[in-house]
Amino acid sequence: MRALALSITGSRGVAIAIAIAQWLVRFVAVVLVIATFNFVLVHAAPGDPAQVMAGQSGSADEQMLAQLRAEYGLDKPYPVQLAIYLKRIVTLDLGYSYRQQRSVLSLIAERLPATLLLTCSAFLLSLVAGVSLGTLAGVRAGKWSDTALTIISLFLYAMPVFWLGLMLVLLFSVKLDWLPAFGYVSIGVPMTPFERVVDIAAHMVLPVVSLGSVLMAIYARLMRSAIIDVAHQDFIKTARAKGLKRGQIIFRHMLRNAVLPVVTVAGMQAGTLVGGSVVIETVFAWPGLGRLTFDSVLQRDYPLMLGIFLVMSVIVIVLNFLTDTIYRIVDPRVSLRAAS
Amino acid sequence: MNRREFTKLGLLAGAVGIGGIPLGVTRAVGQTRGGTLNTIIQPEPPILVTALNQQQPTLTLGGKIYESLLRYDFDLKPLPGLAQSWEVSPDKLTYTFKLFPNITFHDGTPLTSEDVVFSITKILMENHARARNTFSRIDKAEAPDPLTVVFTLKKPFAPFLTAFDCTTAPIVPKHIYEGTDYRKNPANAKAIGSGPFKLKEWVRGSHVHLVRHEGYYRPNEPVLDEIIYRVIPDSASRSVALEQGTVQLTQWTDVELFEVPRLSKLPNLTMTTKGYEFFAPHTWLEINNRIAPMNDKRFRQAVMYAIDRKALLNRIYFGLGKVATGPVSSKTKFYEKDVKKYDFSPEKAKALLDEMGLKPGPDGKRVTIPFLVPPYGETHQRTAEFLRQSLARVGIDLQLQGIDVAGWAEKFSNWDFSMTTTTVYQFGDPALGVSRSYVSTNIRKGILFSNTCGYSNPEVDRLFEEAAVATTDDKRQEHYSALQKIMVEEVPVAWLLEIDYPNLMDKRLKNVITTAIGVHDTFGTVSFG
């Protein structure tokens, strides 16, 4: 983000406009480089979609393979394919998945809501729970409650997320029969809109908790150490000397200063939110983007793979920009220059 | 009411139904009409039109939507499908099918002989590799009246009548596809067929919802109101779904084989391995015959002796299958059991390898061979490890190489492998599903399920060719017996097992597996109780 940090004498508005223009040029360049890189990477993997389909059909012949390869445009030389692809991107056309018989954009758009619902809920849950538990542990550093919280968060952090998911299913779905084990909504059951919301919420509990608990553990640990760090700084001593109440010190002074590392890590994590979690989506049969990506890689569905990669890259770049902005809001001392 | 209560209510209603309350009972057949069957589709198919895509899940699901002229009993004898009767001329060149009257597609249009001729000679010829192999032998296809179809062959082809199941010859509506680019036809999303169930909704990544086709031509069918195929990508989750009752039926490899002993003992479930006779999945250790030392017959025989295939069946496949004795499955027609036997004997294996001059080195290894592990689930991984152990005992060192589906298909079909395992379907007749793996005319680089091992024996080629065109079953049996004896002696590949895939189902379900096509059949008569 150095582009934004350029200080130009003159009116502030002009400076910002120039900075944004520069950022946009850079953005387009980065996207095109990423797209080319993706293309090369994707085609470097052995096998092609025609072979995969043949492998799953139990029979094949030359005509079938030639047909499929022509459909995918694989009969043309690589540089030509790359040129066609880049040209399409410039016109904002993500292409067509012959494998799924749908446009790439519609496939992504169809899966994105389910993924965002899952990942954003898990993200929020983990942030709120992680920051509160971390703060709690930090201010009680050394006491037994701190030790207990540290052990729990270490335990969650170390646990493979698919295993946690399966264990939760075994307990809450199979044994107790409280919550549905998979899917995002009951199928084939007539429901009022309200019942539908409740139904989706019930389906969300286990995947959100599984996914959220690992992230939560990370934030809790970060938060705890940051709080301990801040607690020994002079301005806290000053606050205490002023006679401020403990709650006020924690919320007004410690929390705001300690939360910066969490924002940094959360900003990095936010990029993966869009990608979804392949593991969680697989275990809970959640129809999200992560599984779509994974399947498209296995099936060598080139248009779909490239489309997803590109969309994700764009979102990650935008999120990085947003993270920098949030930095400024949380801590006004951080100027755009410092954030770069 | 939440989902769970609803399910319980459903179960209760089902129980009451069995208890004799006449509500919704079709008296004529004594079946409880209605109900929803929940099952699994894995992996999710790309499209549902079986004429255009023949991946396993497409065929399983598509069998409910697209019907074909015939189906087959467990001994592979033809049964009526869309065709109520059929005749073969004495010279075995002319096949005449009579259709049932009043068959309609899901859009209400009548299904006639024109649709059959179009499907067989146009859309399938262009888009279905396996159908193309059979139907390219048709000289003339005629529709003299709306209910009669006549096929005249160029020359006799004995298994012709075995190629009219719903996975080989699904009938599609001519009025929707004629003159269009079939694969890009927007109607593909609607999947209009003539089967007892029609597509209501397909939520990608979640489920495919089928509902009854009210205009179905068979009286009292379908019995069920709806079928929901759920997409559950994780195998452990699939087992849980079955255990929990969320789904009432699993098929093929929905459930990992090591889960089968446990699940089949659950009080609400029952298990059958019937319904795969038509496919007769044959698993073997593929050996690249082009590369030394595997180009030596003695080496391949040694491999056969070195593998304790009974232990493989019991330990890895949990008894779900049979030890294979040769290229033809005992479930397929013209099986010959009187062939050379390869009992488990590391001593014989070592003797053969010694005779070849392949002496063990100081580390006990005679030769190191890379092995591609097929990426089709846990059972294949375990099989690979079992084979490595077995062959290590006689000094053959297998190096297992993991790879994904695309990579495996690429390397395997381009002969860039030494050994791998593969499972090939026999499709009811050696001329349809066996000869393709061994005849030298089918050595085709880049094509999966062709003669990838590179085996070539002019005598075997001749016998396969003559058996395919012979006009009597006795003559065919004679040729097939002869070639099986030769091949078992020469071991082009090391046949391992005839796999019996498990169908696990709710005990209340009736008529699920009634033919050799098993779970691919229409499910028109499937019912709860």
Interface residues (C-beta under 8 A of the other chain):
Chain A: A45 P46 G47 D48 P49 Q51 V52 M53 A54 G55 Q56 S57 G58 S59 A60 D61 E62 Q63 M64 L65 Q67 E71 Y98 R99 Q100 Q101 L107 E110 R111 A114 F162 L166 V169 L170 S173 V174 D177 P180 A181 F182 G183 Y184 V185 S186 I187 G188 V189 E195 V198 D199 A202 E281 T282 V283 F284 A285 W286 P287 G288 R291 L292 D295 L298 Q299 R300
Chain B: M1 N2 R3 R4 F6 T36 N38 P43 E44 P46 I47 N53 Q54 Q55 Q56 N127 A129 R130 R132 N133 R183 N188 A189 V203 R204 G205 S206 H207 H209 E226 I228 R230 V231 I232 P233 D234 A236 S237 V240 A241 E243 Q244 T246 I403 D404 V405 A406 G407 W408 A409 E410 K411 S413 V424 Y425 R436 R444 G446 I447 L448 F449 S450
